[in-house]
C-alpha cells in the first residue's frame, strides 16, 4: 500500500478530485495548507504598498492506494494539476505499513 500526498494549487482541486474518481480511486482527504517552494511566496499589494507574503495558500490531498493503483492515482493528479507554471505543486509517495477501518476493523487493502 502507498500513501500519496499531493500539494496543489487551490484552483485545480475540483479537477483533480474528478480525475481521481474517474480513475476509480475512492477515499480522499483534503486539507487547506500554506507554504512556499522556490518562489518564496508571492508579492502582493495592499493599499498601494507592496509586500511579500511568507506563504501561499495551497491544498494538500492524501490518498491511500494499493500498490497497483499508485501509478494510476499519480497520473490522475498530474493530468489535472500540471499547468506548466511555477507553483503547480508536488507529489510525495510513501510506503504505508497498515490501514485499519475503525468501524469494521478491516485491515490492509480491505480497509482502503
Helices and strands as residue ranges (DSSP letters): E 2-8, G 10-12, H 13-22, E 29-35, E 43-46, E 49-52, E 56-65, H 70-81, E 89-95, G 108-111
